[in-house]
Amino acid sequence: MAEQYNLALAVSMALEAREKSKAVRSGYKVGACLVGEDDRGITCYLPGYNIELSGYPPIHAEHMAYIVGEFYQLQKHYAIVVACDGGYPMCGICRQLWINVNPSMRVIGVNTAKSSPEKVVDTTLDKLLPLPYPTWRSGHENHYDIGTQEQDESHS
């Protein structure tokens, strides 16, 4: 199956997941919806939301969506929608997690700070994180060529 999915449904699910967020320390609620395909070829829309517990590291919405995707054994990962104030699409830790799954996955950030949520970012993961740490898929070799740049004499 080609990457055909209902983006409006994914946005709606990310917004709904955000409402379930348990951001008791920061107050910064984040919801996510992972869109993928399971081993039967069925398109799945899987939610995630952030949870902050006292004395325990926070669980990011994007991490929860990943775990739910693993539970449902997604075979393909098409997109993730992240809904939060500002519409910021993932922190660096989440980007590194997802780069292991699908570097070309679509990432959509939805700003919830306005009265009507709006999409502010629509890109791919490899553009958000152009120089990731080596991934398990790359066999511990960094396949990104950052080049060897000579230091500018004027800045020495």
Secondary structure, DSSP 8 states (H G I E B T S, - for coil): --S---HHHHHHHHHHHHHT-B-TTT----EEEEEEE-TTS-EEEEEEE-EEETTEEEE-HHHHHHHHHHHTT-SEEEEEEEEETT-----HHHHHHHHTT-TT-EEEEEE-SSSS-EEEEEEEHHHH-SS----GGGTT------------GGG-
